[in-house]
């Protein structure tokens, strides 16, 4: 019915935004966008764009006024973050690009709207000693059979997204006896790079196999008794409780992905391998949003030392003052 309706509306030269949004969401569903992502996209677009306004009547002035109002909007938690209203603008631009492809509008006024505010990249991470305390408590509780502790422990050691971890089935946990390895397979995720397998640390793998023993392959690894896959809040609440119990700074489960990247790079793991393990297409995303700047800088120093003089040069680099390190970082950036 949608193509017929589009033709009729084109004849009348009127295309209300609420119908444009419905048609666009149907297209995104057909393209394979996850149901939860479609709902989020619908909520953003319908909450931002005036439903009865004609697509062709939206010009640059109206687009700028709508975005300015959105950027100043307040909720019960306070003003919107820059990341939130910038995401709305990005989604609206994509909607208009699709409308152009369908021949429903001639130009994209949203491309001329300049986003405001500064996005805070990354999440606050725990320090090394704090991580050790958290890891010891998670191991202790996971060994006693606490499922939530095992889920957080697995996230800490694999860097999986919360949705990926909570969507794991027993079949996705594979033991390779010939290599003494355990892999978790991610078949579907946020982007096309999400499909991957990640090696699990042997002690964590032993707890994971014990948890999955004698269970059907199609059953979810975590929260199997629930009819639907739990939301990320399942992990958020449990991690918050651990932070409170251990008197640690509050952090969210997504920060465990950043912590995974930071510790892996600090340990000398190749940057491309860390990016692949996290399901990223390039290390640039990992460096900007996940790994701490100091870890990325240390990795650059190690690469420089290995390239110039081998491992002996690393001690020289580590002995540099903060000012000297900053100068070397700038030189590395100018040469890249």
C-alpha positions, 0 to 999 in steps of 0.5 A: 500500500505504501507505493500506491499511497506515495503515488497518490500523494505525489499527484497532490504534491503533498507529503506529510512528514508523519507519512514520510517517517512511516515509509522510511521506517518500513524501508529501514526494517526491510534493510534489516535494521534491528527492531529495537533500533527502528523503535529508537529511530521512530521515537527520535524522528516523531518527537522532533519533526512536526507530523503534519508539515509538508516535506517540501515546505521545510527550508533551511530557516525552518530546519535551523529553528527546529534544531535550535529548539531541540538543542535547548530542550530540557527533560526531567534530567536536565538539558539534552546532551550534545550527543543526543540532539546531534544524533537527532540531526544526523538521523533527520539528514539521513531521512531527507537523503532517502526522500531525495532518492525517492524523488519526494524532495529536491534538496536537503536543507538539514545539510546546512544546519550546523550542529552545536555543543561538544560531544564527550568521547568515551566513558570514565574508566576504573584505575588498574588497582580498582579493576583488580578489586572488581575482578577479584570480587567478580571471580569469587561471586562467579565461582559461587554460581552468581550469574550476574557476576559471570556476565560482567566478568565475561564482558570485562575479559572480552569487551563485548557490547551489552546487547551482544553478551546478553544475546549469546546462546549456549551454541555460541560458546565453543571449546576448541580442544585441539588448541585449548581455547574457548571462543564466543561467537557474535553472529549479529551486532550493531554494525557489519564489523560486529560479526566475529569470534573472541577468545575467552581467558581460560579461568573465565572460560572454565566458569562459562562452560560450567554455567552452560553444561547440559543446556540446549544450544539455542538457550540464552547463556544469561537470563535464560528464564526470561521470555525475552532478552534482557535490556542492558540495564540488567548489567548496569544495575549489577555493576552499579551494585558492585561499585557501591559495595567495593567503594569504587567510582561509578562506571557503566558496563559500556565502560568495560569495553573501554577498559578492555581496550585500554588494558589490551593496548597497555599489554602490548596487543596490536591496535588492529587486533583490539579494534577487531575484537571490539567489532570496530572497522578501524582503530580510529573509533577504538582510540577516540571512544574507548581506549584511554589516550595514555594507552594509545600514546604508550602504544605509539611509543612502543611502535616507535621504539621497536622501529628505531632501536628494538626493545632497548629503546623502550626504556629510553622512551619511558624515561622522557619527561611529560613535556618531551613525551608531548613533543614526541606525540606531536611528531608522531602525529605529524608523520602519520 
